[in-house]
């Protein structure tokens, strides 16, 4: 990865194809925010985006439920898939409450997200903390080599410093790196994919790109499919400029597909069909 010491995330923003992806995402977000329905029924659009984003994130973690089943269901205990969907819903609800803490202490937020996702399903001493040496990780979708606990701790600290320091990197770039790094590290014993996608959501909201959380990237990640998600992530783990650019572009396309979903919701509300 080609970076500069002072602002490594900003350097990624100049990789071939990334500026176009950044501009395209911004244009898409601006368009849905300018929809006339957003002036009157913004809360309904936000709620629907949250539901659809949760469904998409759960699908990538192996619980590919129909949207109406997610909407109808009230009990998410019991079978494994139900617990995954429940975790995704809880994480989406929590994301907007953690913005101020994220800017000051990203590691605290990640611990909180894992606690919320686990929901009592993981032994207490393993919840909300990075895994220790020798502890297993349950993340079937991601088969990349698993970093050791010491490397995880060091890279989490480095990621935290980058987030706290801020910088000039576009929101899409920062969100993609946070998402990719958490997937690569899989710092917790479970729910790492759900946590990584929620962290991406937090960055997009907190950056001002999507302040009302109506551009659910999780929808786009799911729509592009698990195979495309894994292939793009392999670009991230390669560390090459081409691989990093491909991952950022994939994340950008996911945001755009999320925007398309929310635009459809706006159109349905305008017609009185939702």
Secondary structure as the mmCIF struct_conf table of DSSP 4:
data_model
#
loop_
_struct_conf.conf_type_id
_struct_conf.id
_struct_conf.beg_label_comp_id
_struct_conf.beg_label_asym_id
_struct_conf.beg_label_seq_id
_struct_conf.end_label_comp_id
_struct_conf.end_label_asym_id
_struct_conf.end_label_seq_id
BEND BEND1 UNK A 5 UNK A 6
HELX_RH_AL_P HELX_RH_AL_P1 UNK A 8 UNK A 12
TURN_TY1_P TURN_TY1_P1 UNK A 13 UNK A 14
BEND BEND2 UNK A 15 UNK A 15
TURN_TY1_P TURN_TY1_P2 UNK A 16 UNK A 17
HELX_RH_AL_P HELX_RH_AL_P2 UNK A 18 UNK A 33
TURN_TY1_P TURN_TY1_P3 UNK A 34 UNK A 34
BEND BEND3 UNK A 35 UNK A 35
TURN_TY1_P TURN_TY1_P4 UNK A 36 UNK A 36
HELX_RH_AL_P HELX_RH_AL_P3 UNK A 37 UNK A 60
TURN_TY1_P TURN_TY1_P5 UNK A 61 UNK A 62
HELX_RH_AL_P HELX_RH_AL_P4 UNK A 67 UNK A 72
BEND BEND4 UNK A 78 UNK A 79
HELX_RH_AL_P HELX_RH_AL_P5 UNK A 80 UNK A 95
TURN_TY1_P TURN_TY1_P6 UNK A 96 UNK A 97
HELX_RH_AL_P HELX_RH_AL_P6 UNK A 99 UNK A 104
HELX_RH_AL_P HELX_RH_AL_P7 UNK A 106 UNK A 118
TURN_TY1_P TURN_TY1_P7 UNK A 119 UNK A 120
BEND BEND5 UNK A 122 UNK A 122
HELX_RH_3T_P HELX_RH_3T_P1 UNK A 124 UNK A 126
TURN_TY1_P TURN_TY1_P8 UNK A 127 UNK A 128
BEND BEND6 UNK A 129 UNK A 129
HELX_LH_PP_P HELX_LH_PP_P1 UNK A 130 UNK A 132
TURN_TY1_P TURN_TY1_P9 UNK A 133 UNK A 134
STRN STRN1 UNK A 138 UNK A 138
TURN_TY1_P TURN_TY1_P10 UNK A 140 UNK A 141
BEND BEND7 UNK A 144 UNK A 144
HELX_LH_PP_P HELX_LH_PP_P2 UNK A 145 UNK A 148
HELX_RH_AL_P HELX_RH_AL_P8 UNK A 149 UNK A 165
BEND BEND8 UNK A 168 UNK A 168
HELX_RH_AL_P HELX_RH_AL_P9 UNK A 171 UNK A 185
BEND BEND9 UNK A 188 UNK A 189
STRN STRN2 UNK A 190 UNK A 190
HELX_RH_AL_P HELX_RH_AL_P10 UNK A 192 UNK A 206
TURN_TY1_P TURN_TY1_P11 UNK A 207 UNK A 212
HELX_RH_AL_P HELX_RH_AL_P11 UNK A 217 UNK A 224
HELX_RH_AL_P HELX_RH_AL_P12 UNK A 226 UNK A 238
HELX_RH_AL_P HELX_RH_AL_P13 UNK A 241 UNK A 271
TURN_TY1_P TURN_TY1_P12 UNK A 272 UNK A 272
#
